[in-house]
Amino acid sequence: MKQPVQMTIKILLCFVLVTSISSAEYIEQVEEITAGNFFGYGARQMAMGGAGIMAIDGAALFYNPANLARIPRIEFNFGLSNQKYTNKSSVRPIRKEVDYSGAVPQDSTLSPRFDGYLPSLNSAENSKTNTRINSAIITIPYPTYRGSMVVSIGMTRGVSFDRLFKLNHIDTSATGDIIALGNVFQSGALTQWGAGIGIDLSPKIAFGGALYLYTGKHNYNWEYALDSLDLLSYQAEDLIVDTYLGYNLKMGLSIRINHAIALGMAVETPLTLNIEEEYNGFEIINNSLFSYSDYTEYEVKKPFVLSGGVSAQFNNTTLMADFDYTDWSQLEYSDNVNMEIFNDNIRSYYIEVVRVRLGGEYVFPELGLSARAGYFRDPLPIKDSFINRNRSGFTLGLGLLIDQVMTIDLAYVHGSYERNSDFIYASEYDETDPENPILTGTHNLIVDEEISYNRLFLTAAYRF
């Protein structure tokens, strides 16, 4: 390729890095932060892999309200959680060829030479730790002549927005260096407030229902800097604050098959979240400052969640298994034309998933001690092409019964996964006809992430 064309592409490279990576906001234009983002609540449940459909304590208000009917006394339940979140990212370049008709790129090759320089591989690591109130629930049995009726109110911090991402990319060429640095900081939570009731329909069947109100805030901070070829100095920062308000319902059944086996099922209706978004940002391009601000409102509608579970109790051993089915391709934006244009992308990006949780508990009656362990598989709700290794993990925990009225439960949860995102890095043109250049290929950055988290849950419950 001739030198003038080479320089054109390298200058273009600088500006594409700015516009592509910052506007992509790490694929956030397609990815909805509340989708498939379950943090967990209830130390006993989380110690058993998150299996809670058939667990009988205050957290039943959020797992399966039918099991509220099995709680015999007034109970107050309070929990804390701690998380250490680690994200290690690495960058690999890919060249994608485009045919002369302008079709979508079909083939790719790793680490190509791009007109005289070889892009280098880079990595970065970041971590953060947070301690939060995780839940507070009170359950009150109502006296009945026959069977049981229990009401409950409470809150839980079931969705966490605490995340980190760091981009570190340096390319070396004969005429200069291209240095791109980026950081994403996310924080906040979606708090679920609930009021529910569980009643006995028969000696072996209980029914329950709950109404939930969701409130919360998501803070998204994107910092980016680029220095390239002594031609462009660029800095940018975006601060986006989303405020959430929404509601939905859950209904559940609990069925005792015999003294050892019990089944449960629950249906959670679609969750409609109203989102108020405030945006502030600035850019500094070669010492020239440009600032921006905006405000918008829209709605996001999350799909049905169908849940089921089974528990088996043999002497001092309890085994539990749960599943949740959600078709995330039905997620959609509404009440804002600018957001609704992403619905087609959502349908092609998200998939249906089944989340599985398995756990067991062994009780040492003479010590008032319970030992617990579990496993969970919580698939990312996105296409396989964006997943290097799906989300899964293991859990451990202990429970202590004190004087027959108070329990203290502790759980440790370790989870991890690997995923990738694709950014356009630069475009390649055939300039045989300078007035009508033809796109022949793109140079993309594939950002691979290795994400792990360690969570601790501490829950204390007192039964009056």
Beta strands, then each sheet from edge to edge (+ up, - down):
strand 1: 75-97
strand 2: 108-110
strand 3: 122-142
strand 4: 149-160
strand 5: 163-173
strand 6: 176-200
strand 7: 205-228
strand 8: 232-256
strand 9: 261-268
strand 10: 271-285
strand 11: 288-302
strand 12: 305-314
strand 13: 317-327
strand 14: 332-334
strand 15: 352-364
strand 16: 369-377
strand 17: 387-402
strand 18: 406-430
strand 19: 438-463
sheet 1: 2+ 1- 3+ 4- 6+ 5-
sheet 2: 2+ 1- 19+ 18- 17+ 16- 15+ 13- 12+ 9- 8+ 7-
sheet 3: 2+ 1- 19+ 18- 17+ 16- 15+ 13- 12+ 9- 8+ 10- 11+ 14-
end
